[in-house]
Amino acid sequence: MNEVSVGILGFLTIIAIVVTLFKSKTLPSIAFILFPSVLALILVLGGYYTFEGVASLIKEGFKSTGPTAALFVFSVLFFGIMTDAGMFDVIIGQLMKLVGDNVIGVTVMTAVIAMIAHMDGAGAATFLIVIPAMLPVYKKMHMRATSLLRITVLAMGVLNLMPWAGPTMRAASVLGMEAGKLWNELLPIQVFGVILALGHAVLTGLQEKARGAGLNGKLAQTEGKVEITATQEEKVRELARPKLFVFNILLTVAVIAMLIWDVFPSYVPFMLGVGISILVNYTDIKLQKKVLNAHAVPALLMCTTLMGAAVLMGILVKNVKVDGTEIPSVVNCMSNLISMILPAALGTHLPLVIGLLSVPLALAFDTDSYFYGMLPVMMSIGQGFGVPALPIAVSMVVCRNCATFISPMVPATLLGVGLAEVDIKDHIRTSFFYVWGFSFLCMIFAIIIGIIPA
């Protein structure tokens, strides 16, 4: 079996995975295990690999995704404990008191709350915190729910660059580096993105004000006031620990500071954070079990996805030696095919090309197939044109992250539009060009500071 045939089979495997996930036929972890395994069997039967070689490739794949899986499990548990203890509820409540009925204040506070809520990198949890809390305010002030969604998703996209967030972890596992180290490269872009997200919130507030939003605005006078009634009194939750708010804040800061310190593997700060937080907040072992069980499902689902990705990464990306000779990986064969038809002028500027196309591609690819399927291929193509892997990964992470939560391929997006009572097509229509422009500005900033080559 020659390299051209291997490359074609590699593309067919990626297409099969993407189509299967797009049609929601199975979970990502299952697709990542089965399709590459079928590919491996075909390559063994074709004489390209041996069974021993395939076993070696899978072992190498697990080496790259293991630390990422540990990071995700313990970060989910840590931020889950902080949420249960009521740390985020206290912060949001205090922030909203500062806003009052100021339209621009509401939009800016929406962005701030979304950033705070998305510290754990969980899109569904962020929507569940932000949308129900802010939608009544937007309705009462005659502000559009589509504006609420756009502000929220752009703020979430910026915070989604954190090392424990899914896209950064996926890119880091493909690069074979610690997620914390990749985040250090992304940090200046993230700071710029935070400023940009707040600026967008101000712009949206001005737009809403211009169309007559506000408690006493033109729309209130023509359409009348909207009365929002609470369905029930807020109950004190069993797991809330308001008296430990200061402790929990200090512990969260310490965990993030330890992560930035970058001496230990990135999952160690969260392991320590989980141990300390659960012992201090919940002294009863029954409550400890209840808290851990409540957050075990999302942690396990992502962990199985990462373990499945280890098979995908191993068989498609890793190299194996036979009798001292290194056999080109499947991704290398795929990239060689593309290199034959890709103009050199585009190949040498691959990070820019990827950055420009990331937002449209985000609408067609889910996060897993984008990073585990496309990124290795792009990195291998870049290698053929002398382009380092890191700028390609940075371009894909930063620019794609902006569009994560307008993509119908991301389940959390469907949750968000449902909570906001907005049709998915209206969300995409009102957000797409803002998101694309946002990603373009982030890429320009990365070029200016030298992270992405011009």
C-alpha positions in Angstrom: 0.0 0.0 0.0 1.5 3.4 -1.0 1.4 6.7 0.7 -1.2 8.2 -1.6 -3.6 5.3 -0.8 -3.0 5.8 2.9 -3.6 9.6 2.6 -7.0 8.9 0.8 -8.0 6.5 3.5 -7.1 9.0 6.1 -9.4 11.6 4.6 -12.2 9.1 4.3 -11.8 8.3 8.0 -12.0 12.0 8.9 -15.0 12.5 6.7 -16.7 9.5 8.2 -16.1 10.8 11.7 -17.4 14.3 10.9 -20.5 13.0 9.1 -21.3 10.6 11.9 -21.0 13.3 14.5 -22.8 15.9 12.4 -25.8 13.6 12.1 -25.6 12.7 15.9 -25.3 9.0 15.2 -23.1 8.3 18.1 -20.9 9.9 20.8 -17.5 11.4 19.8 -15.6 8.9 22.0 -17.2 6.0 20.0 -16.5 7.5 16.6 -12.9 8.2 17.7 -12.3 4.6 18.6 -14.2 2.7 15.9 -13.3 4.5 12.7 -9.5 4.8 13.3 -9.6 1.1 14.4 -11.1 0.2 11.1 -8.5 2.3 9.3 -5.8 0.5 11.3 -7.1 -2.9 10.3 -7.1 -1.9 6.6 -3.6 -0.6 6.9 -2.4 -3.9 8.6 -4.1 -6.0 5.9 -2.6 -3.8 3.2 0.9 -4.3 4.7 1.5 -0.7 5.7 1.4 -1.4 9.5 1.7 -4.4 11.7 -0.5 -5.2 14.7 2.5 -4.5 17.0 3.0 -1.2 15.2 -0.7 -0.2 15.8 -0.4 -1.1 19.4 2.6 1.1 19.7 0.8 4.0 18.0 -2.2 3.8 20.4 0.1 3.8 23.4 1.8 6.9 22.1 -1.6 8.5 21.7 -2.5 7.9 25.3 0.7 9.6 26.4 -0.5 12.8 24.8 -4.1 12.8 26.1 -3.6 11.4 29.6 -2.6 14.7 31.3 -5.3 16.5 29.5 -8.0 14.1 30.8 -6.7 14.5 34.3 -6.9 18.3 34.0 -10.4 18.3 32.7 -11.8 15.9 35.4 -10.3 17.9 38.4 -11.1 21.3 36.9 -14.8 20.3 36.4 -14.9 19.0 40.0 -13.2 22.1 41.4 -15.5 24.7 39.7 -18.5 22.5 40.4 -17.7 22.7 44.1 -17.3 26.4 43.9 -20.7 26.8 42.1 -22.4 24.5 44.6 -20.9 26.5 47.5 -22.5 29.7 46.0 -19.4 31.6 45.1 -20.6 32.7 41.7 -24.1 33.5 43.0 -22.7 36.1 45.5 -20.5 37.7 42.8 -23.4 38.0 40.3 -25.7 39.4 42.9 -23.3 42.1 43.9 -22.5 43.0 40.3 -26.1 43.5 39.4 -26.7 45.9 42.2 -24.2 48.2 40.6 -26.0 48.3 37.3 -29.5 49.5 38.2 -31.5 50.3 35.0 -28.6 51.6 32.9 -28.8 49.9 29.4 -25.0 50.1 28.8 -24.4 48.9 32.3 -26.6 45.9 31.7 -24.8 44.9 28.6 -21.3 45.3 30.1 -22.4 43.4 33.2 -23.7 40.6 31.0 -20.2 40.3 29.5 -18.6 40.3 33.0 -21.0 37.7 34.4 -20.5 35.5 31.3 -16.8 35.7 31.8 -17.0 34.8 35.5 -19.5 32.0 34.9 -17.3 30.6 32.1 -14.3 30.2 34.3 -14.9 26.5 34.3 -15.0 26.3 30.5 -18.4 24.6 30.6 -20.7 26.2 27.9 -23.9 24.6 29.1 -23.3 25.6 32.7 -22.5 29.2 31.6 -25.7 29.5 29.7 -27.7 28.1 32.6 -26.2 30.8 34.9 -26.3 33.8 32.6 -29.4 33.5 30.4 -32.0 32.8 33.1 -30.5 35.6 35.3 -30.4 38.2 32.6 -33.3 37.5 30.2 -35.9 38.9 32.6 -33.8 42.1 32.8 -33.5 42.4 29.0 -37.3 41.8 28.6 -38.1 44.4 31.2 -35.8 47.0 29.5 -37.1 46.1 26.0 -33.6 44.8 25.0 -33.3 42.1 22.4 -32.6 38.5 23.4 -30.3 38.2 20.4 -28.1 40.9 21.9 -28.0 39.0 25.2 -26.8 35.9 23.3 -24.2 37.6 21.2 -22.6 39.4 24.2 -22.6 36.1 26.1 -21.1 33.9 23.4 -18.3 36.4 22.6 -17.4 36.7 26.3 -17.5 32.9 26.6 -15.3 32.5 23.5 -12.6 34.7 25.2 -12.7 32.7 28.5 -12.7 29.5 26.5 -8.9 30.0 26.0 -8.3 29.0 29.6 -6.0 25.9 29.9 -8.8 23.7 31.3 -11.2 24.7 28.6 -12.0 22.1 25.9 -10.4 23.8 22.8 -7.1 24.7 24.5 -6.8 21.2 26.0 -7.6 19.6 22.7 -5.0 21.7 20.9 -2.4 21.1 23.6 -2.9 17.3 23.4 -2.4 17.4 19.6 0.7 19.5 20.0 2.0 17.1 22.7 2.5 19.9 25.3 1.0 21.0 28.6 -2.2 23.0 28.3 -0.7 25.5 30.7 2.2 26.1 28.5 0.0 26.7 25.5 -2.1 29.1 27.6 1.0 31.1 28.4 1.3 31.7 24.6 -2.4 32.6 24.3 -2.6 34.8 27.4 -1.8 38.2 25.7 -4.4 37.5 23.0 -6.9 36.5 25.8 -6.3 39.8 27.6 -6.9 41.7 24.3 -10.0 39.6 23.7 -11.4 40.5 27.2 -11.0 44.2 26.3 -12.6 43.6 22.9 -15.5 41.7 24.5 -16.2 44.6 26.9 -16.0 47.0 24.0 -18.5 45.0 22.1 -20.8 45.0 25.1 -20.6 48.8 25.2 -21.3 49.0 21.5 -24.3 46.7 21.8 -25.6 48.9 24.7 -25.4 52.0 22.6 -27.2 50.2 19.8 -30.0 49.1 22.2 -30.2 52.6 23.6 -30.5 54.1 20.1 -33.4 51.9 19.3 -35.2 53.0 22.5 -34.4 50.4 25.1 -34.5 51.2 28.8 -37.1 51.3 31.6 -38.1 54.8 30.4 -37.0 54.6 26.8 -39.0 55.1 23.6 -40.0 51.4 23.4 -41.3 51.5 27.0 -43.5 54.5 26.1 -44.8 53.0 22.9 -45.1 49.3 23.9 -45.7 49.7 27.6 -43.9 48.3 30.6 -43.1 44.6 30.8 -43.9 43.1 34.2 -41.7 40.1 35.2 -43.0 38.1 38.1 -41.0 35.5 39.9 -42.6 32.0 39.9 -41.3 31.2 43.4 -39.2 32.5 46.2 -35.5 31.7 46.0 -34.7 28.9 48.3 -31.4 28.6 50.3 -29.7 25.6 48.8 -28.4 22.8 50.9 -24.9 23.1 49.5 -24.5 26.9 49.6 -21.8 28.1 51.9 -22.1 31.9 52.0 -19.9 32.2 55.1 -17.0 30.6 53.2 -17.2 33.0 50.3 -13.9 34.8 51.1 -12.1 31.5 51.6 -13.5 30.1 48.3 -12.4 33.3 46.4 -8.9 33.1 47.9 -8.7 29.4 47.1 -9.7 30.0 43.5 -7.2 32.8 43.1 -4.5 30.5 44.6 -5.3 27.7 42.2 -5.1 30.0 39.1 -1.9 31.6 40.4 -0.4 28.2 40.8 -1.4 27.3 37.3 0.2 30.5 36.0 3.4 29.7 38.0 3.7 26.7 35.7 6.0 24.7 37.9 3.7 21.7 38.4 1.7 19.9 35.7 -1.5 21.8 35.0 -3.8 19.3 36.7 -2.0 19.4 40.0 -3.4 22.8 41.2 -6.9 21.5 40.6 -6.3 18.2 42.4 -5.2 20.2 45.4 -8.1 22.6 45.0 -10.6 19.8 44.9 -9.2 18.2 48.0 -9.0 21.5 50.0 -12.4 22.9 48.9 -14.4 19.8 49.5 -12.9 19.2 53.0 -13.5 22.8 54.1 -16.9 23.4 52.5 -18.4 20.0 53.2 -17.2 18.2 56.4 -20.0 15.6 56.1 -18.8 12.6 53.9 -22.4 12.2 52.6 -22.4 15.7 51.2 -18.9 15.1 49.8 -20.2 12.1 47.9 -23.3 14.1 46.8 -21.2 16.9 45.3 -18.8 14.6 43.5 -21.6 12.5 42.1 -23.3 15.6 40.8 -20.4 16.5 38.7 -19.1 13.1 37.8 -21.2 12.7 34.6 -19.8 15.7 32.6 -16.3 14.9 33.8 -16.6 11.2 32.7 -18.1 12.1 29.3 -15.2 14.4 28.4 -12.7 12.0 29.8 -14.0 9.2 27.6 -13.9 11.6 24.6 -10.2 12.3 25.4 -9.5 8.6 25.8 -11.2 7.9 22.5 -9.1 10.8 20.9 -6.0 8.9 22.1 -6.8 6.1 19.7 -7.6 8.7 16.9 -4.4 10.6 17.6 -2.2 7.5 17.9 -3.3 5.9 14.6 -3.6 9.0 12.5 -0.8 11.3 13.9 1.9 9.3 15.6 4.9 7.7 13.9 6.1 4.1 14.2 9.5 2.6 13.3 10.0 -0.8 11.6 13.5 -2.2 11.5 14.9 1.2 12.4 13.0 3.0 9.5 10.3 5.5 10.4 7.1 4.9 8.5 5.2 8.2 7.5 2.1 8.7 9.7 -1.4 8.8 8.2 -1.5 12.5 8.7 1.8 13.0 6.9 0.4 11.1 3.9 -2.8 13.2 4.0 -0.7 16.5 4.2 1.4 15.4 1.3 -1.7 15.0 -0.8 -2.8 18.5 0.0 0.7 19.9 -0.5 0.6 18.7 -4.0 -2.4 20.9 -4.9 -1.9 23.8 -2.4 -0.2 26.9 -3.9 3.1 27.7 -2.1 1.9 31.3 -1.6 -0.9 30.0 0.6 1.1 27.3 2.3 3.7 29.7 3.7 0.9 31.8 5.2 -1.1 28.8 6.5 -1.9 30.3 10.0 -3.5 33.4 8.3 -5.5 31.2 5.9 -6.8 29.0 8.8 -7.6 32.1 10.9 -9.7 33.6 8.2 -11.6 30.4 7.5 -12.0 29.3 11.2 -15.4 31.0 11.8 -17.1 29.6 8.7 -15.6 26.2 9.4 -16.9 26.3 13.0 -20.4 26.1 11.7 -19.7 22.8 9.9 -17.3 21.1 12.4 -17.9 20.2 16.0 -15.0 21.0 18.4 -13.6 17.4 18.5 -13.5 16.8 14.8 -12.1 20.4 14.3 -9.2 19.9 16.7 -8.5 16.2 16.5 -9.3 15.9 12.8 -8.3 19.1 11.1 -5.5 20.4 13.4 -3.1 17.5 12.9 -3.6 17.7 9.1 -2.9 21.4 9.1 0.2 21.1 11.3 1.6 18.4 9.0 0.9 20.6 5.9 2.5 23.5 7.6 5.6 21.4 8.3 5.9 20.7 4.6 6.0 24.5 4.0 8.4 25.2 6.9 5.6 26.7 9.1 5.9 25.8 12.9 3.1 23.9 14.5 2.5 26.4 17.3 1.3 29.4 15.2 -1.1 27.1 13.3 -2.5 25.8 16.6 -2.8 29.3 18.1 -4.6 30.5 15.0 -7.1 27.6 15.1 -7.7 27.9 18.8 -8.1 31.7 19.0 -10.1 32.3 15.8 -12.3 29.2 16.2 -13.1 29.9 19.9 -14.8 33.1 18.9 -17.4 31.1 17.0 -17.8 28.1 19.3 -21.2 29.1 20.7 -22.8 30.1 17.4 -22.1 26.7 15.9 -25.1 24.4 15.8 -22.6 21.5 16.0 -22.0 22.5 19.7 -24.8 21.2 21.9 -24.4 24.1 24.4 -25.4 26.5 21.6 -28.8 24.7 21.3 -29.3 25.0 25.0 -28.4 28.7 24.9 -30.9 29.6 22.2 -33.5 27.6 23.9 -33.1 29.4 27.2 -33.1 32.8 25.4 -36.2 31.9 23.4 -34.3 32.7 20.1 -34.3 30.7 16.9 -30.9 29.2 16.0 -30.9 30.8 12.6 -31.6 34.3 14.2 -28.7 33.7 16.6 -26.3 32.9 13.8 -27.7 35.7 11.5 -27.3 38.4 14.2 -23.9 37.1 15.5 -22.0 35.7 12.6 -20.3 38.8 11.2 -19.6 40.3 14.7 -18.0 37.0 15.6 -16.0 36.8 12.4 -14.8 40.4 12.8 -13.9 39.7 16.4 -11.8 36.7 15.4 -10.1 38.8 12.7 -9.1 41.5 15.2 -7.7 38.9 17.6 -5.6 37.4 14.7 -4.3 40.9 13.8 -3.3 41.5 17.4 -1.5 38.1 17.5 0.4 39.1 14.3 1.3 42.5 15.8 2.8 40.9 18.9 4.6 38.2 16.9 2.7 35.1 18.0 1.4 34.4 14.5 3.8 35.1 11.6 2.6 37.6 9.0 
